[in-house]
Amino acid sequence: MRDKTRTKSPFEVPGWMDWLGYLAHKRPGFWIRAGNFETSVLEDRIASTQVQAPIYISGLARSGSTILLEILARHPDCATHAYKDFPLVLTPYFWSWFLDRSRRVDEVKVERAHGDGITVTPDSPEAIEEPVWMAFFPELHNPLRSNVLNAHIEAPAFERFYRNHIRKILWLRHSTRYLAKGNYNVTRLEYLLKLFPDAHFVIPVREPAAHIASLMRQHQHFHALHCKNPRALRYMQRVGHYEFGLDRRPIHIGEDSQASAILQDWIEGREVEGFARLWSDVHLYIAQRLDATPALREAALIVRHEDLCAAPREQLRKLFAHCHLPINETTLEHAAARLRGGSAPSLADEDLAMIRRLTHEAAMYFGYDMAAADGLRQTG
């Protein structure tokens, strides 16, 4: 197969995908039943497939989760969702069967819609499992209600479906370890740990000012894209990505959430303040859950983006060891070569001061000395 790369990456959503995505999104009950029927069809073939030590990458968008996903997804033991699994995410075998008989052999690499230099094909790993969660929990992305699913949640129909869904992904990809990237899983860590007590969690974090500057750039990028291309907006809504663009929504982390204040900031044009509150809200929640749940703390690895870029070999060794995945030196060197640091944030002094004030508590928990970071920016 020839390797073609297209330099421009308009967010192209074909008409057939837009139409089929509409059917999948609007009729979740039908697709849940279809998914259960698919499981019954495959019962004999997936009987020996077990969900063992799944790996979950989850952090606020733009924290470095994509590169971690791509590095881990290259491991032969790991199976993950791919771009091609949308829109019929709930019936992965039936959809895969159709794609195998209809897709072009010559796939073209394109820069992903984020415009960040990462090129993808339909087979590239991606955060595509969110439609499964949305089918069973339709209020998960309501910014006015708690989005948290904790260890007290009882949802046997979902849990049975989800476990079988993972087994089908493992069987289809001929692998033994399920790997998932999902930004919104930060509000489900304890629930996932209850479902899979042997799960491994990878939580990427990033220095607040650089992180917030990246979030703002991406929001502006997707806002312009959605204004020009309504199909792109519908695609992101249906796949469950509400981080940027015309339908941007904060994560509501429960009783103490600042979600309403964040929404008000954004409505009134206070972009930096809103994103700073979001950074603080999400990271304080993660810190509280890690402190409150020793088993979760033991199962979780915090990966600071700056450490990963500064000492990639050391950090990648920790990552693979935490996930109980063997790695050789050649693979390690190849993965380390892909990592690079981001540019310094171009924010006004008053914006940096606001970020420092609003994120200080959470930043300190994750080892960020905001005053020192400011000094480095001024001398760098």
SVG drawing of the C-alpha trace seen along z (x, -y; Angstrom):
<svg xmlns="http://www.w3.org/2000/svg" viewBox="-34 -42 52 63">
<polyline fill="none" stroke="black" stroke-width="0.4" points="0.0,0.0 1.4,-3.4 1.9,-6.0 0.3,-9.2 0.1,-12.3 -2.1,-15.2 -0.7,-18.4 -4.0,-20.2 -6.6,-18.8 -10.1,-20.2 -12.4,-18.3 -14.1,-16.3 -17.2,-14.4 -18.7,-12.6 -22.5,-12.9 -23.0,-9.1 -21.1,-9.4 -23.2,-12.4 -26.4,-10.5 -25.4,-7.3 -24.0,-9.2 -27.4,-10.8 -29.1,-7.4 -26.7,-6.0 -26.9,-9.1 -30.7,-9.5 -31.6,-5.9 -29.3,-4.6 -31.9,-2.0 -31.9,-0.3 -28.1,-0.2 -27.9,1.2 -30.2,4.0 -28.1,4.5 -24.9,4.6 -26.4,7.3 -27.6,9.3 -24.0,9.0 -22.7,10.4 -25.0,13.4 -23.8,14.0 -20.2,14.0 -20.8,15.9 -18.8,18.9 -15.9,16.9 -15.4,14.6 -16.1,17.1 -12.4,17.4 -11.7,13.6 -11.4,12.0 -10.9,8.4 -7.7,8.3 -5.9,5.3 -7.4,2.7 -5.4,-0.6 -7.2,-3.9 -5.6,-7.2 -7.6,-10.1 -6.9,-13.8 -8.1,-17.2 -7.9,-17.7 -4.5,-19.0 -2.6,-17.4 -0.6,-15.0 -3.0,-12.1 -2.9,-11.5 0.8,-10.9 0.5,-8.5 -2.3,-6.7 -0.3,-6.3 2.8,-5.1 0.9,-2.5 -1.3,-1.5 1.8,-0.3 2.4,2.4 1.3,5.7 -0.6,6.7 -2.9,3.6 -6.2,3.1 -7.9,-0.2 -10.7,-2.0 -9.8,-3.6 -11.2,-6.4 -12.8,-3.8 -15.0,-2.5 -17.3,-5.6 -20.2,-5.9 -21.5,-2.4 -19.4,-2.2 -21.9,0.1 -21.7,2.8 -17.9,3.1 -18.0,6.5 -20.9,5.8 -19.3,2.5 -15.9,4.0 -17.3,6.7 -18.9,4.1 -15.7,1.9 -13.5,4.9 -15.6,5.4 -16.1,1.8 -13.0,-0.3 -10.4,-1.5 -7.1,0.3 -5.1,-2.8 -5.7,-4.9 -4.4,-8.5 -2.8,-10.0 -4.2,-13.4 -3.3,-15.8 -5.9,-15.5 -8.5,-18.2 -6.6,-19.8 -3.9,-21.1 -1.1,-19.9 1.0,-18.0 -0.3,-14.5 -1.2,-12.6 -3.8,-9.8 -5.6,-7.2 -8.9,-5.4 -6.9,-2.8 -5.2,-5.2 -6.1,-4.9 -8.6,-7.4 -11.0,-8.2 -14.1,-6.6 -15.7,-4.7 -17.6,-7.7 -20.8,-6.9 -21.1,-3.7 -21.2,-5.7 -23.6,-8.3 -26.0,-5.6 -26.6,-4.4 -26.0,-7.7 -27.6,-10.5 -26.9,-13.2 -23.2,-12.7 -22.4,-15.9 -25.0,-18.1 -22.9,-21.0 -25.7,-21.8 -25.7,-18.3 -23.0,-16.2 -21.1,-14.2 -19.6,-11.9 -20.0,-8.1 -18.6,-6.9 -18.1,-3.5 -21.7,-3.6 -23.2,-3.5 -25.2,-0.3 -25.8,0.1 -25.9,3.8 -27.2,3.4 -24.4,1.0 -21.7,3.0 -22.7,6.2 -22.7,4.4 -19.5,2.6 -17.6,5.7 -18.8,7.5 -18.0,4.5 -14.4,4.6 -14.2,8.4 -15.3,7.8 -12.6,5.1 -9.9,7.5 -11.1,10.3 -11.3,8.2 -7.8,6.7 -6.3,10.1 -4.9,8.6 -5.1,9.3 -5.1,5.8 -7.8,3.1 -6.5,-0.4 -8.8,-3.4 -8.2,-7.2 -11.1,-9.2 -10.9,-12.7 -14.2,-12.3 -13.2,-9.2 -11.6,-11.5 -15.1,-11.6 -15.4,-7.8 -12.1,-6.5 -13.6,-4.9 -16.5,-3.4 -14.0,-1.9 -11.9,-0.6 -15.0,1.1 -15.7,2.7 -12.0,3.7 -10.1,3.9 -6.9,4.7 -7.2,1.7 -4.3,-0.7 -4.9,-4.4 -2.6,-6.9 -3.4,-10.5 -1.5,-13.1 -1.2,-16.6 0.4,-19.8 1.6,-23.1 -1.5,-25.3 -0.4,-28.3 0.9,-26.3 -2.1,-24.0 -4.6,-26.8 -2.9,-28.5 -3.2,-25.3 -6.9,-24.8 -7.6,-28.4 -5.9,-27.9 -7.8,-24.7 -11.1,-26.3 -10.6,-29.1 -9.5,-26.6 -12.6,-24.4 -15.0,-27.4 -13.9,-28.7 -14.1,-25.1 -17.6,-24.5 -18.9,-27.9 -17.8,-26.8 -18.7,-23.2 -21.8,-22.1 -21.0,-18.5 -17.9,-18.8 -19.8,-20.1 -22.3,-17.3 -19.5,-14.8 -17.9,-16.0 -21.3,-16.0 -22.0,-12.5 -18.6,-11.1 -18.7,-12.9 -16.1,-15.6 -17.4,-18.8 -14.0,-20.4 -13.9,-23.0 -15.9,-24.8 -19.6,-25.9 -20.9,-23.3 -18.1,-23.7 -19.2,-22.4 -17.3,-22.3 -17.0,-19.0 -19.3,-19.1 -17.4,-17.3 -20.2,-17.1 -21.4,-19.1 -18.5,-21.5 -18.1,-22.0 -17.5,-25.5 -19.2,-24.5 -21.8,-27.3 -19.1,-29.9 -17.1,-28.5 -20.0,-28.7 -20.7,-32.3 -17.1,-33.3 -17.2,-31.9 -20.6,-33.5 -19.2,-36.9 -15.9,-36.4 -13.6,-35.7 -11.8,-32.9 -8.7,-32.7 -10.6,-32.9 -13.0,-30.2 -10.3,-27.8 -8.3,-28.5 -11.4,-27.6 -11.8,-24.4 -8.2,-23.4 -8.5,-24.0 -11.8,-22.2 -10.8,-19.1 -7.4,-18.7 -8.6,-19.4 -11.2,-16.7 -8.5,-14.2 -6.4,-15.1 -9.3,-14.6 -10.2,-11.2 -6.6,-10.0 -6.3,-11.0 -9.6,-9.5 -9.2,-6.2 -5.9,-4.3 -6.7,-1.6 -7.1,-4.2 -3.9,-6.0 -2.1,-2.7 -3.6,-2.0 -2.8,-5.5 0.3,-7.0 0.5,-10.8 2.5,-11.7 3.5,-15.3 3.9,-16.4 7.0,-18.5 8.7,-15.5 7.8,-13.3 9.4,-15.7 12.4,-16.5 13.3,-12.9 11.3,-10.7 13.2,-7.4 13.0,-7.5 9.3,-8.5 8.4,-5.9 10.1,-3.2 7.9,-4.2 4.8,-4.2 5.3,-0.8 6.3,0.7 3.1,-0.8 1.0,0.7 2.8,4.1 3.8,4.0 7.2,5.3 9.3,3.0 12.6,3.4 15.2,0.7 14.6,0.3 10.9,-0.4 11.7,-2.7 14.1,-4.8 11.5,-5.0 8.8,-6.1 11.1,-8.7 12.0,-10.2 8.4,-11.2 8.2,-13.4 8.9,-17.1 8.1,-20.0 5.5,-22.7 6.1,-26.4 5.9,-28.8 2.4,-30.3 1.8,-33.7 -0.4,-35.2 -0.5,-38.7 1.0,-39.2 -2.4,-39.8 -3.7,-36.5 -0.7,-34.7 -1.4,-36.2 -5.0,-35.1 -4.0,-31.6 -1.6,-31.5 -4.3,-32.7 -7.0,-30.3 -4.9,-27.2 -2.4,-27.5 -3.8,-24.9 -4.3,-22.2 -1.0,-23.1 1.0,-22.6 -0.6,-19.2 0.9,-18.1 4.3,-19.6 4.0,-22.8 5.7,-25.9 3.8,-28.7 6.2,-31.4 9.2,-29.4 7.4,-28.8 6.8,-32.5 10.5,-33.2 11.5,-30.7 9.1,-32.4 10.6,-35.8 14.2,-34.6 13.6,-32.1"/>
</svg>
